Amino acid sequence: TGFTLELTWLRDWDRPYNMGDNEQHLCVRVAGDYDRVRAYHKEMGCVCYENESMGLYFIVDPDGYWIEIL
C-alpha cells in the first residue's frame, strides 16, 4: 500500500508511557497543497501546534489526540 506507519521509541524516557504524555500520535503526509490544507485546519480551529521551520503542524481530534500533518 502507499501508507507508512512511523513508530518512535524514546530511549531516554524514564517512566511507563501514559496516554496523557502525548508521546504517541498519528502522522499524515498531505497529498496536494500543504498550505491550503493548513489554512483549512486553521479555519476549523483544530491546529494545536505548528513548527513552520520543520514543515509540520498538529491538529487535535475531539478526544484530545494529536495528529501530525506533514
mmCIF file as Biopython writes it, N, C-alpha, C and O atoms, coordinates in Angstrom:
data_model
#
loop_
_atom_site.group_PDB
_atom_site.id
_atom_site.type_symbol
_atom_site.label_atom_id
_atom_site.label_alt_id
_atom_site.label_comp_id
_atom_site.label_asym_id
_atom_site.label_entity_id
_atom_site.label_seq_id
_atom_site.pdbx_PDB_ins_code
_atom_site.Cartn_x
_atom_site.Cartn_y
_atom_site.Cartn_z
_atom_site.occupancy
_atom_site.B_iso_or_equiv
_atom_site.auth_seq_id
_atom_site.auth_asym_id
_atom_site.pdbx_PDB_model_num
ATOM 1   N N  . THR A ? 1  ? 0.839   -1.185 0.000  1.0 0.0 1  A 1 
ATOM 2   C CA . THR A ? 1  ? 0.000   0.000  0.000  1.0 0.0 1  A 1 
ATOM 3   C C  . THR A ? 1  ? 0.878   1.241  0.000  1.0 0.0 1  A 1 
ATOM 4   O O  . THR A ? 1  ? 2.098   1.140  0.128  1.0 0.0 1  A 1 
ATOM 5   N N  . GLY A ? 2  ? 0.277   2.387  -0.140 1.0 0.0 2  A 1 
ATOM 6   C CA . GLY A ? 2  ? 1.015   3.638  -0.120 1.0 0.0 2  A 1 
ATOM 7   C C  . GLY A ? 2  ? 1.087   4.270  1.255  1.0 0.0 2  A 1 
ATOM 8   O O  . GLY A ? 2  ? 1.388   5.458  1.370  1.0 0.0 2  A 1 
ATOM 9   N N  . PHE A ? 3  ? 0.819   3.506  2.296  1.0 0.0 3  A 1 
ATOM 10  C CA . PHE A ? 3  ? 0.789   4.050  3.650  1.0 0.0 3  A 1 
ATOM 11  C C  . PHE A ? 3  ? 2.057   3.681  4.407  1.0 0.0 3  A 1 
ATOM 12  O O  . PHE A ? 3  ? 2.638   2.616  4.198  1.0 0.0 3  A 1 
ATOM 13  N N  . THR A ? 4  ? 2.473   4.580  5.289  1.0 0.0 4  A 1 
ATOM 14  C CA . THR A ? 4  ? 3.625   4.344  6.151  1.0 0.0 4  A 1 
ATOM 15  C C  . THR A ? 4  ? 3.206   4.616  7.589  1.0 0.0 4  A 1 
ATOM 16  O O  . THR A ? 4  ? 2.537   5.610  7.872  1.0 0.0 4  A 1 
ATOM 17  N N  . LEU A ? 5  ? 3.599   3.740  8.484  1.0 0.0 5  A 1 
ATOM 18  C CA . LEU A ? 5  ? 3.348   3.936  9.907  1.0 0.0 5  A 1 
ATOM 19  C C  . LEU A ? 5  ? 4.688   4.203  10.573 1.0 0.0 5  A 1 
ATOM 20  O O  . LEU A ? 5  ? 5.593   3.372  10.499 1.0 0.0 5  A 1 
ATOM 21  N N  . GLU A ? 6  ? 4.824   5.351  11.222 1.0 0.0 6  A 1 
ATOM 22  C CA . GLU A ? 6  ? 6.062   5.704  11.910 1.0 0.0 6  A 1 
ATOM 23  C C  . GLU A ? 6  ? 5.923   5.353  13.382 1.0 0.0 6  A 1 
ATOM 24  O O  . GLU A ? 6  ? 4.993   5.808  14.048 1.0 0.0 6  A 1 
ATOM 25  N N  . LEU A ? 7  ? 6.842   4.548  13.890 1.0 0.0 7  A 1 
ATOM 26  C CA . LEU A ? 7  ? 6.873   4.197  15.307 1.0 0.0 7  A 1 
ATOM 27  C C  . LEU A ? 7  ? 8.108   4.839  15.920 1.0 0.0 7  A 1 
ATOM 28  O O  . LEU A ? 7  ? 9.202   4.747  15.364 1.0 0.0 7  A 1 
ATOM 29  N N  . THR A ? 8  ? 7.936   5.481  17.049 1.0 0.0 8  A 1 
ATOM 30  C CA . THR A ? 8  ? 9.036   6.176  17.704 1.0 0.0 8  A 1 
ATOM 31  C C  . THR A ? 8  ? 9.293   5.561  19.067 1.0 0.0 8  A 1 
ATOM 32  O O  . THR A ? 8  ? 8.366   5.319  19.839 1.0 0.0 8  A 1 
ATOM 33  N N  . TRP A ? 9  ? 10.568  5.312  19.353 1.0 0.0 9  A 1 
ATOM 34  C CA . TRP A ? 9  ? 10.968  4.785  20.651 1.0 0.0 9  A 1 
ATOM 35  C C  . TRP A ? 9  ? 11.803  5.854  21.338 1.0 0.0 9  A 1 
ATOM 36  O O  . TRP A ? 9  ? 12.859  6.235  20.832 1.0 0.0 9  A 1 
ATOM 37  N N  . LEU A ? 10 ? 11.347  6.336  22.469 1.0 0.0 10 A 1 
ATOM 38  C CA . LEU A ? 10 ? 12.081  7.345  23.225 1.0 0.0 10 A 1 
ATOM 39  C C  . LEU A ? 10 ? 12.973  6.631  24.230 1.0 0.0 10 A 1 
ATOM 40  O O  . LEU A ? 10 ? 12.530  6.270  25.321 1.0 0.0 10 A 1 
ATOM 41  N N  . ARG A ? 11 ? 14.220  6.431  23.860 1.0 0.0 11 A 1 
ATOM 42  C CA . ARG A ? 11 ? 15.150  5.632  24.668 1.0 0.0 11 A 1 
ATOM 43  C C  . ARG A ? 11 ? 15.372  6.203  26.067 1.0 0.0 11 A 1 
ATOM 44  O O  . ARG A ? 11 ? 15.560  5.453  27.024 1.0 0.0 11 A 1 
ATOM 45  N N  . ASP A ? 12 ? 15.348  7.526  26.183 1.0 0.0 12 A 1 
ATOM 46  C CA . ASP A ? 12 ? 15.645  8.167  27.466 1.0 0.0 12 A 1 
ATOM 47  C C  . ASP A ? 12 ? 14.411  8.371  28.334 1.0 0.0 12 A 1 
ATOM 48  O O  . ASP A ? 12 ? 14.500  9.014  29.380 1.0 0.0 12 A 1 
ATOM 49  N N  . TRP A ? 13 ? 13.270  7.843  27.928 1.0 0.0 13 A 1 
ATOM 50  C CA . TRP A ? 13 ? 12.032  8.007  28.698 1.0 0.0 13 A 1 
ATOM 51  C C  . TRP A ? 13 ? 12.199  7.293  30.028 1.0 0.0 13 A 1 
ATOM 52  O O  . TRP A ? 13 ? 12.572  6.120  30.055 1.0 0.0 13 A 1 
ATOM 53  N N  . ASP A ? 14 ? 11.929  7.979  31.136 1.0 0.0 14 A 1 
ATOM 54  C CA . ASP A ? 14 ? 12.237  7.432  32.463 1.0 0.0 14 A 1 
ATOM 55  C C  . ASP A ? 14 ? 11.034  6.841  33.197 1.0 0.0 14 A 1 
ATOM 56  O O  . ASP A ? 14 ? 11.131  6.530  34.384 1.0 0.0 14 A 1 
ATOM 57  N N  . ARG A ? 15 ? 9.889   6.680  32.499 1.0 0.0 15 A 1 
ATOM 58  C CA . ARG A ? 15 ? 8.695   6.134  33.153 1.0 0.0 15 A 1 
ATOM 59  C C  . ARG A ? 15 ? 7.825   5.442  32.102 1.0 0.0 15 A 1 
ATOM 60  O O  . ARG A ? 15 ? 8.027   5.639  30.904 1.0 0.0 15 A 1 
ATOM 61  N N  . PRO A ? 16 ? 6.869   4.641  32.541 1.0 0.0 16 A 1 
ATOM 62  C CA . PRO A ? 16 ? 5.975   3.989  31.577 1.0 0.0 16 A 1 
ATOM 63  C C  . PRO A ? 16 ? 5.180   5.030  30.787 1.0 0.0 16 A 1 
ATOM 64  O O  . PRO A ? 16 ? 4.872   6.108  31.295 1.0 0.0 16 A 1 
ATOM 65  N N  . TYR A ? 17 ? 4.858   4.698  29.555 1.0 0.0 17 A 1 
ATOM 66  C CA . TYR A ? 17 ? 4.043   5.598  28.744 1.0 0.0 17 A 1 
ATOM 67  C C  . TYR A ? 17 ? 2.666   5.765  29.355 1.0 0.0 17 A 1 
ATOM 68  O O  . TYR A ? 17 ? 2.096   4.826  29.909 1.0 0.0 17 A 1 
ATOM 69  N N  . ASN A ? 18 ? 2.153   6.955  29.249 1.0 0.0 18 A 1 
ATOM 70  C CA . ASN A ? 18 ? 0.824   7.289  29.735 1.0 0.0 18 A 1 
ATOM 71  C C  . ASN A ? 18 ? 0.152   8.075  28.619 1.0 0.0 18 A 1 
ATOM 72  O O  . ASN A ? 18 ? 0.769   8.977  28.054 1.0 0.0 18 A 1 
ATOM 73  N N  . MET A ? 19 ? -1.092  7.758  28.288 1.0 0.0 19 A 1 
ATOM 74  C CA . MET A ? 19 ? -1.762  8.461  27.195 1.0 0.0 19 A 1 
ATOM 75  C C  . MET A ? 19 ? -1.722  9.972  27.384 1.0 0.0 19 A 1 
ATOM 76  O O  . MET A ? 19 ? -1.739  10.715 26.403 1.0 0.0 19 A 1 
ATOM 77  N N  . GLY A ? 20 ? -1.670  10.435 28.619 1.0 0.0 20 A 1 
ATOM 78  C CA . GLY A ? 20 ? -1.612  11.862 28.889 1.0 0.0 20 A 1 
ATOM 79  C C  . GLY A ? 20 ? -0.279  12.500 28.551 1.0 0.0 20 A 1 
ATOM 80  O O  . GLY A ? 20 ? -0.176  13.727 28.528 1.0 0.0 20 A 1 
ATOM 81  N N  . ASP A ? 21 ? 0.757   11.689 28.284 1.0 0.0 21 A 1 
ATOM 82  C CA . ASP A ? 21 ? 2.070   12.226 27.952 1.0 0.0 21 A 1 
ATOM 83  C C  . ASP A ? 21 ? 2.123   12.789 26.535 1.0 0.0 21 A 1 
ATOM 84  O O  . ASP A ? 21 ? 3.044   13.536 26.205 1.0 0.0 21 A 1 
ATOM 85  N N  . ASN A ? 22 ? 1.143   12.439 25.689 1.0 0.0 22 A 1 
ATOM 86  C CA . ASN A ? 22 ? 1.089   12.882 24.293 1.0 0.0 22 A 1 
ATOM 87  C C  . ASN A ? 22 ? 2.344   12.517 23.512 1.0 0.0 22 A 1 
ATOM 88  O O  . ASN A ? 22 ? 2.728   13.248 22.599 1.0 0.0 22 A 1 
ATOM 89  N N  . GLU A ? 23 ? 2.984   11.421 23.842 1.0 0.0 23 A 1 
ATOM 90  C CA . GLU A ? 23 ? 4.168   10.978 23.115 1.0 0.0 23 A 1 
ATOM 91  C C  . GLU A ? 23 ? 3.824   9.991  22.008 1.0 0.0 23 A 1 
ATOM 92  O O  . GLU A ? 23 ? 4.721   9.463  21.349 1.0 0.0 23 A 1 
ATOM 93  N N  . GLN A ? 24 ? 2.556   9.742  21.799 1.0 0.0 24 A 1 
ATOM 94  C CA . GLN A ? 24 ? 2.137   8.884  20.700 1.0 0.0 24 A 1 
ATOM 95  C C  . GLN A ? 24 ? 1.123   9.668  19.882 1.0 0.0 24 A 1 
ATOM 96  O O  . GLN A ? 24 ? 0.265   10.363 20.425 1.0 0.0 24 A 1 
ATOM 97  N N  . HIS A ? 25 ? 1.238   9.542  18.572 1.0 0.0 25 A 1 
ATOM 98  C CA . HIS A ? 25 ? 0.305   10.259 17.718 1.0 0.0 25 A 1 
ATOM 99  C C  . HIS A ? 25 ? 0.330   9.654  16.325 1.0 0.0 25 A 1 
ATOM 100 O O  . HIS A ? 25 ? 1.242   8.906  15.971 1.0 0.0 25 A 1 
ATOM 101 N N  . LEU A ? 26 ? -0.659  9.981  15.565 1.0 0.0 26 A 1 
ATOM 102 C CA . LEU A ? 26 ? -0.757  9.580  14.173 1.0 0.0 26 A 1 
ATOM 103 C C  . LEU A ? 26 ? -0.175  10.700 13.329 1.0 0.0 26 A 1 
ATOM 104 O O  . LEU A ? 26 ? -0.373  11.876 13.635 1.0 0.0 26 A 1 
ATOM 105 N N  . CYS A ? 27 ? 0.539   10.345 12.271 1.0 0.0 27 A 1 
ATOM 106 C CA . CYS A ? 27 ? 1.129   11.334 11.375 1.0 0.0 27 A 1 
ATOM 107 C C  . CYS A ? 27 ? 0.619   11.073 9.958  1.0 0.0 27 A 1 
ATOM 108 O O  . CYS A ? 27 ? 0.594   9.931  9.500  1.0 0.0 27 A 1 
ATOM 109 N N  . VAL A ? 28 ? 0.214   12.141 9.269  1.0 0.0 28 A 1 
ATOM 110 C CA . VAL A ? 28 ? -0.322  12.026 7.918  1.0 0.0 28 A 1 
ATOM 111 C C  . VAL A ? 28 ? 0.411   13.000 7.011  1.0 0.0 28 A 1 
ATOM 112 O O  . VAL A ? 28 ? 0.534   14.183 7.331  1.0 0.0 28 A 1 
ATOM 113 N N  . ARG A ? 29 ? 0.901   12.502 5.872  1.0 0.0 29 A 1 
ATOM 114 C CA . ARG A ? 29 ? 1.508   13.382 4.868  1.0 0.0 29 A 1 
ATOM 115 C C  . ARG A ? 29 ? 0.407   13.826 3.914  1.0 0.0 29 A 1 
ATOM 116 O O  . ARG A ? 29 ? -0.333  13.003 3.374  1.0 0.0 29 A 1 
ATOM 117 N N  . VAL A ? 30 ? 0.307   15.136 3.713  1.0 0.0 30 A 1 
ATOM 118 C CA . VAL A ? 30 ? -0.739  15.711 2.875  1.0 0.0 30 A 1 
ATOM 119 C C  . VAL A ? 30 ? -0.381  15.547 1.403  1.0 0.0 30 A 1 
ATOM 120 O O  . VAL A ? 30 ? 0.727   15.881 0.982  1.0 0.0 30 A 1 
ATOM 121 N N  . ALA A ? 31 ? -1.325  15.032 0.631  1.0 0.0 31 A 1 
ATOM 122 C CA . ALA A ? 31 ? -1.165  14.978 -0.825 1.0 0.0 31 A 1 
ATOM 123 C C  . ALA A ? 31 ? -1.797  16.242 -1.392 1.0 0.0 31 A 1 
ATOM 124 O O  . ALA A ? 31 ? -2.991  16.475 -1.207 1.0 0.0 31 A 1 
ATOM 125 N N  . GLY A ? 32 ? -1.020  17.044 -2.068 1.0 0.0 32 A 1 
ATOM 126 C CA . GLY A ? 32 ? -1.576  18.270 -2.632 1.0 0.0 32 A 1 
ATOM 127 C C  . GLY A ? 32 ? -0.981  19.507 -1.996 1.0 0.0 32 A 1 
ATOM 128 O O  . GLY A ? 32 ? 0.186   19.515 -1.605 1.0 0.0 32 A 1 
ATOM 129 N N  . ASP A ? 33 ? -1.776  20.543 -1.894 1.0 0.0 33 A 1 
ATOM 130 C CA . ASP A ? 33 ? -1.338  21.856 -1.440 1.0 0.0 33 A 1 
ATOM 131 C C  . ASP A ? 33 ? -1.329  21.929 0.094  1.0 0.0 33 A 1 
ATOM 132 O O  . ASP A ? 33 ? -2.370  22.114 0.725  1.0 0.0 33 A 1 
ATOM 133 N N  . TYR A ? 34 ? -0.148  21.780 0.671  1.0 0.0 34 A 1 
ATOM 134 C CA . TYR A ? 34 ? 0.025   21.782 2.131  1.0 0.0 34 A 1 
ATOM 135 C C  . TYR A ? 34 ? -0.540  23.059 2.756  1.0 0.0 34 A 1 
ATOM 136 O O  . TYR A ? 34 ? -1.266  22.992 3.748  1.0 0.0 34 A 1 
ATOM 137 N N  . ASP A ? 35 ? -0.212  24.220 2.182  1.0 0.0 35 A 1 
ATOM 138 C CA . ASP A ? 35 ? -0.658  25.491 2.753  1.0 0.0 35 A 1 
ATOM 139 C C  . ASP A ? 35 ? -2.176  25.625 2.727  1.0 0.0 35 A 1 
ATOM 140 O O  . ASP A ? 35 ? -2.770  26.185 3.649  1.0 0.0 35 A 1 
ATOM 141 N N  . ARG A ? 36 ? -2.796  25.119 1.684  1.0 0.0 36 A 1 
ATOM 142 C CA . ARG A ? 36 ? -4.263  25.172 1.593  1.0 0.0 36 A 1 
ATOM 143 C C  . ARG A ? 36 ? -4.909  24.286 2.668  1.0 0.0 36 A 1 
ATOM 144 O O  . ARG A ? 36 ? -5.895  24.674 3.295  1.0 0.0 36 A 1 
ATOM 145 N N  . VAL A ? 37 ? -4.342  23.100 2.868  1.0 0.0 37 A 1 
ATOM 146 C CA . VAL A ? 37 ? -4.866  22.197 3.897  1.0 0.0 37 A 1 
ATOM 147 C C  . VAL A ? 37 ? -4.663  22.802 5.285  1.0 0.0 37 A 1 
ATOM 148 O O  . VAL A ? 37 ? -5.553  22.731 6.133  1.0 0.0 37 A 1 
ATOM 149 N N  . ARG A ? 38 ? -3.490  23.398 5.517  1.0 0.0 38 A 1 
ATOM 150 C CA . ARG A ? 38 ? -3.219  24.033 6.816  1.0 0.0 38 A 1 
ATOM 151 C C  . ARG A ? 38 ? -4.191  25.186 7.067  1.0 0.0 38 A 1 
ATOM 152 O O  . ARG A ? 38 ? -4.694  25.334 8.181  1.0 0.0 38 A 1 
ATOM 153 N N  . ALA A ? 39 ? -4.462  25.997 6.052  1.0 0.0 39 A 1 
ATOM 154 C CA . ALA A ? 39 ? -5.417  27.098 6.191  1.0 0.0 39 A 1 
ATOM 155 C C  . ALA A ? 39 ? -6.813  26.563 6.531  1.0 0.0 39 A 1 
ATOM 156 O O  . ALA A ? 39 ? -7.526  27.149 7.347  1.0 0.0 39 A 1 
ATOM 157 N N  . TYR A ? 40 ? -7.191  25.460 5.908  1.0 0.0 40 A 1 
ATOM 158 C CA . TYR A ? 40 ? -8.491  24.835 6.189  1.0 0.0 40 A 1 
ATOM 159 C C  . TYR A ? 40 ? -8.569  24.380 7.647  1.0 0.0 40 A 1 
ATOM 160 O O  . TYR A ? 40 ? -9.573  24.606 8.322  1.0 0.0 40 A 1 
ATOM 161 N N  . HIS A ? 41 ? -7.494  23.735 8.127  1.0 0.0 41 A 1 
ATOM 162 C CA . HIS A ? 41 ? -7.477  23.293 9.523  1.0 0.0 41 A 1 
ATOM 163 C C  . HIS A ? 41 ? -7.511  24.489 10.476 1.0 0.0 41 A 1 
ATOM 164 O O  . HIS A ? 41 ? -8.154  24.422 11.524 1.0 0.0 41 A 1 
ATOM 165 N N  . LYS A ? 42 ? -6.827  25.583 10.124 1.0 0.0 42 A 1 
ATOM 166 C CA . LYS A ? 42 ? -6.872  26.781 10.968 1.0 0.0 42 A 1 
ATOM 167 C C  . LYS A ? 42 ? -8.284  27.347 11.024 1.0 0.0 42 A 1 
ATOM 168 O O  . LYS A ? 42 ? -8.742  27.778 12.083 1.0 0.0 42 A 1 
ATOM 169 N N  . GLU A ? 43 ? -8.975  27.347 9.888  1.0 0.0 43 A 1 
ATOM 170 C CA . GLU A ? 43 ? -10.367 27.816 9.860  1.0 0.0 43 A 1 
ATOM 171 C C  . GLU A ? 43 ? -11.243 26.951 10.768 1.0 0.0 43 A 1 
ATOM 172 O O  . GLU A ? 43 ? -12.170 27.451 11.406 1.0 0.0 43 A 1 
ATOM 173 N N  . MET A ? 44 ? -10.943 25.656 10.820 1.0 0.0 44 A 1 
ATOM 174 C CA . MET A ? 44 ? -11.702 24.732 11.671 1.0 0.0 44 A 1 
ATOM 175 C C  . MET A ? 44 ? -11.383 24.936 13.149 1.0 0.0 44 A 1 
ATOM 176 O O  . MET A ? 44 ? -12.153 24.514 14.013 1.0 0.0 44 A 1 
ATOM 177 N N  . GLY A ? 45 ? -10.248 25.583 13.447 1.0 0.0 45 A 1 
ATOM 178 C CA . GLY A ? 45 ? -9.851  25.822 14.831 1.0 0.0 45 A 1 
ATOM 179 C C  . GLY A ? 45 ? -9.243  24.615 15.516 1.0 0.0 45 A 1 
ATOM 180 O O  . GLY A ? 45 ? -9.257  24.526 16.743 1.0 0.0 45 A 1 
ATOM 181 N N  . CYS A ? 46 ? -8.707  23.679 14.734 1.0 0.0 46 A 1 
ATOM 182 C CA . CYS A ? 46 ? -8.178  22.453 15.340 1.0 0.0 46 A 1 
ATOM 183 C C  . CYS A ? 46 ? -6.652  22.379 15.335 1.0 0.0 46 A 1 
ATOM 184 O O  . CYS A ? 46 ? -6.096  21.377 15.784 1.0 0.0 46 A 1 
ATOM 185 N N  . VAL A ? 47 ? -5.948  23.417 14.837 1.0 0.0 47 A 1 
ATOM 186 C CA . VAL A ? 47 ? -4.485  23.417 14.872 1.0 0.0 47 A 1 
ATOM 187 C C  . VAL A ? 47 ? -4.056  23.714 16.305 1.0 0.0 47 A 1 
ATOM 188 O O  . VAL A ? 47 ? -4.417  24.749 16.866 1.0 0.0 47 A 1 
ATOM 189 N N  . CYS A ? 48 ? -3.281  22.800 16.894 1.0 0.0 48 A 1 
ATOM 190 C CA . CYS A ? 48 ? -2.871  22.981 18.292 1.0 0.0 48 A 1 
ATOM 191 C C  . CYS A ? 48 ? -1.378  23.252 18.436 1.0 0.0 48 A 1 
ATOM 192 O O  . CYS A ? 48 ? -0.930  23.669 19.504 1.0 0.0 48 A 1 
ATOM 193 N N  . TYR A ? 49 ? -0.594  23.022 17.368 1.0 0.0 49 A 1 
ATOM 194 C CA . TYR A ? 49 ? 0.851   23.274 17.428 1.0 0.0 49 A 1 
ATOM 195 C C  . TYR A ? 49 ? 1.366   23.398 16.003 1.0 0.0 49 A 1 
ATOM 196 O O  . TYR A ? 49 ? 0.943   22.652 15.120 1.0 0.0 49 A 1 
ATOM 197 N N  . GLU A ? 50 ? 2.282   24.342 15.773 1.0 0.0 50 A 1 
ATOM 198 C CA . GLU A ? 50 ? 2.902   24.499 14.459 1.0 0.0 50 A 1 
ATOM 199 C C  . GLU A ? 50 ? 4.408   24.620 14.598 1.0 0.0 50 A 1 
ATOM 200 O O  . GLU A ? 50 ? 4.907   25.251 15.530 1.0 0.0 50 A 1 
ATOM 201 N N  . ASN A ? 51 ? 5.130   24.014 13.665 1.0 0.0 51 A 1 
ATOM 202 C CA . ASN A ? 51 ? 6.573   24.197 13.547 1.0 0.0 51 A 1 
ATOM 203 C C  . ASN A ? 51 ? 6.850   24.447 12.070 1.0 0.0 51 A 1 
ATOM 204 O O  . ASN A ? 51 ? 7.112   23.518 11.307 1.0 0.0 51 A 1 
ATOM 205 N N  . GLU A ? 52 ? 6.790   25.714 11.681 1.0 0.0 52 A 1 
ATOM 206 C CA . GLU A ? 52 ? 6.937   26.068 10.273 1.0 0.0 52 A 1 
ATOM 207 C C  . GLU A ? 52 ? 8.310   25.712 9.732  1.0 0.0 52 A 1 
ATOM 208 O O  . GLU A ? 52 ? 8.427   25.331 8.567  1.0 0.0 52 A 1 
ATOM 209 N N  . SER A ? 53 ? 9.363   25.827 10.553 1.0 0.0 53 A 1 
ATOM 210 C CA . SER A ? 53 ? 10.713  25.531 10.064 1.0 0.0 53 A 1 
ATOM 211 C C  . SER A ? 53 ? 10.877  24.055 9.704  1.0 0.0 53 A 1 
ATOM 212 O O  . SER A ? 53 ? 11.702  23.714 8.856  1.0 0.0 53 A 1 
ATOM 213 N N  . MET A ? 54 ? 10.100  23.180 10.341 1.0 0.0 54 A 1 
ATOM 214 C CA . MET A ? 54 ? 10.151  21.751 10.025 1.0 0.0 54 A 1 
ATOM 215 C C  . MET A ? 54 ? 9.059   21.350 9.034  1.0 0.0 54 A 1 
ATOM 216 O O  . MET A ? 54 ? 9.016   20.199 8.602  1.0 0.0 54 A 1 
ATOM 217 N N  . GLY A ? 55 ? 8.178   22.281 8.671  1.0 0.0 55 A 1 
ATOM 218 C CA . GLY A ? 55 ? 7.120   21.995 7.712  1.0 0.0 55 A 1 
ATOM 219 C C  . GLY A ? 55 ? 6.065   21.046 8.239  1.0 0.0 55 A 1 
ATOM 220 O O  . GLY A ? 55 ? 5.594   20.165 7.520  1.0 0.0 55 A 1 
ATOM 221 N N  . LEU A ? 56 ? 5.696   21.230 9.501  1.0 0.0 56 A 1 
ATOM 222 C CA . LEU A ? 56 ? 4.678   20.361 10.088 1.0 0.0 56 A 1 
ATOM 223 C C  . LEU A ? 56 ? 3.825   21.137 11.072 1.0 0.0 56 A 1 
ATOM 224 O O  . LEU A ? 56 ? 4.197   22.208 11.551 1.0 0.0 56 A 1 
ATOM 225 N N  . TYR A ? 57 ? 2.679   20.565 11.353 1.0 0.0 57 A 1 
ATOM 226 C CA . TYR A ? 57 ? 1.805   21.085 12.400 1.0 0.0 57 A 1 
ATOM 227 C C  . TYR A ? 57 ? 0.967   19.936 12.926 1.0 0.0 57 A 1 
ATOM 228 O O  . TYR A ? 57 ? 0.919   18.860 12.331 1.0 0.0 57 A 1 
ATOM 229 N N  . PHE A ? 58 ? 0.313   20.177 14.041 1.0 0.0 58 A 1 
ATOM 230 C CA . PHE A ? 58 ? -0.550  19.170 14.647 1.0 0.0 58 A 1 
ATOM 231 C C  . PHE A ? 58 ? -1.964  19.713 14.726 1.0 0.0 58 A 1 
ATOM 232 O O  . PHE A ? 58 ? -2.178  20.901 14.969 1.0 0.0 58 A 1 
ATOM 233 N N  . ILE A ? 59 ? -2.928  18.822 14.516 1.0 0.0 59 A 1 
ATOM 234 C CA . ILE A ? 59 ? -4.319  19.130 14.812 1.0 0.0 59 A 1 
ATOM 235 C C  . ILE A ? 59 ? -4.727  18.244 15.981 1.0 0.0 59 A 1 
ATOM 236 O O  . ILE A ? 59 ? -4.097  17.220 16.247 1.0 0.0 59 A 1 
ATOM 237 N N  . VAL A ? 60 ? -5.773  18.641 16.667 1.0 0.0 60 A 1 
ATOM 238 C CA . VAL A ? 60 ? -6.252  17.862 17.807 1.0 0.0 60 A 1 
ATOM 239 C C  . VAL A ? 60 ? -7.653  17.355 17.480 1.0 0.0 60 A 1 
ATOM 240 O O  . VAL A ? 60 ? -8.499  18.103 16.990 1.0 0.0 60 A 1 
ATOM 241 N N  . ASP A ? 61 ? -7.884  16.070 17.760 1.0 0.0 61 A 1 
ATOM 242 C CA . ASP A ? 61 ? -9.207  15.498 17.491 1.0 0.0 61 A 1 
ATOM 243 C C  . ASP A ? 61 ? -10.129 15.752 18.690 1.0 0.0 61 A 1 
ATOM 244 O O  . ASP A ? 61 ? -9.663  16.221 19.728 1.0 0.0 61 A 1 
ATOM 245 N N  . PRO A ? 62 ? -11.412 15.456 18.567 1.0 0.0 62 A 1 
ATOM 246 C CA . PRO A ? 62 ? -12.353 15.737 19.660 1.0 0.0 62 A 1 
ATOM 247 C C  . PRO A ? 62 ? -12.021 15.037 20.980 1.0 0.0 62 A 1 
ATOM 248 O O  . PRO A ? 62 ? -12.461 15.481 22.040 1.0 0.0 62 A 1 
ATOM 249 N N  . ASP A ? 63 ? -11.243 13.937 20.925 1.0 0.0 63 A 1 
ATOM 250 C CA . ASP A ? 63 ? -10.853 13.239 22.151 1.0 0.0 63 A 1 
ATOM 251 C C  . ASP A ? 63 ? -9.556  13.769 22.740 1.0 0.0 63 A 1 
ATOM 252 O O  . ASP A ? 63 ? -9.118  13.299 23.790 1.0 0.0 63 A 1 
ATOM 253 N N  . GLY A ? 64 ? -8.932  14.748 22.077 1.0 0.0 64 A 1 
ATOM 254 C CA . GLY A ? 64 ? -7.698  15.329 22.582 1.0 0.0 64 A 1 
ATOM 255 C C  . GLY A ? 64 ? -6.430  14.714 22.027 1.0 0.0 64 A 1 
ATOM 256 O O  . GLY A ? 64 ? -5.335  15.084 22.452 1.0 0.0 64 A 1 
ATOM 257 N N  . TYR A ? 65 ? -6.546  13.779 21.083 1.0 0.0 65 A 1 
ATOM 258 C CA . TYR A ? 65 ? -5.360  13.165 20.487 1.0 0.0 65 A 1 
ATOM 259 C C  . TYR A ? 65 ? -4.803  14.061 19.393 1.0 0.0 65 A 1 
ATOM 260 O O  . TYR A ? 65 ? -5.553  14.647 18.613 1.0 0.0 65 A 1 
ATOM 261 N N  . TRP A ? 66 ? -3.484  14.161 19.344 1.0 0.0 66 A 1 
ATOM 262 C CA . TRP A ? 66 ? -2.817  14.987 18.344 1.0 0.0 66 A 1 
ATOM 263 C C  . TRP A ? 66 ? -2.548  14.176 17.088 1.0 0.0 66 A 1 
ATOM 264 O O  . TRP A ? 66 ? -2.170  13.006 17.162 1.0 0.0 66 A 1 
ATOM 265 N N  . ILE A ? 67 ? -2.743  14.802 15.937 1.0 0.0 67 A 1 
ATOM 266 C CA . ILE A ? 67 ? -2.453  14.195 14.638 1.0 0.0 67 A 1 
ATOM 267 C C  . ILE A ? 67 ? -1.480  15.125 13.928 1.0 0.0 67 A 1 
ATOM 268 O O  . ILE A ? 67 ? -1.778  16.297 13.698 1.0 0.0 67 A 1 
ATOM 269 N N  . GLU A ? 68 ? -0.308  14.586 13.581 1.0 0.0 68 A 1 
ATOM 270 C CA . GLU A ? 68 ? 0.722   15.379 12.913 1.0 0.0 68 A 1 
ATOM 271 C C  . GLU A ? 68 ? 0.425   15.436 11.420 1.0 0.0 68 A 1 
ATOM 272 O O  . GLU A ? 68 ? 0.093   14.425 10.801 1.0 0.0 68 A 1 
ATOM 273 N N  . ILE A ? 69 ? 0.549   16.629 10.853 1.0 0.0 69 A 1 
ATOM 274 C CA . ILE A ? 69 ? 0.321   16.826 9.426  1.0 0.0 69 A 1 
ATOM 275 C C  . ILE A ? 69 ? 1.629   17.291 8.798  1.0 0.0 69 A 1 
ATOM 276 O O  . ILE A ? 69 ? 2.229   18.275 9.230  1.0 0.0 69 A 1 
ATOM 277 N N  . LEU A ? 70 ? 2.059   16.561 7.765  1.0 0.0 70 A 1 
ATOM 278 C CA . LEU A ? 70 ? 3.276   16.915 7.016  1.0 0.0 70 A 1 
ATOM 279 C C  . LEU A ? 70 ? 2.895   17.328 5.619  1.0 0.0 70 A 1 
ATOM 280 O O  . LEU A ? 70 ? 3.764   17.667 4.817  1.0 0.0 70 A 1 
#
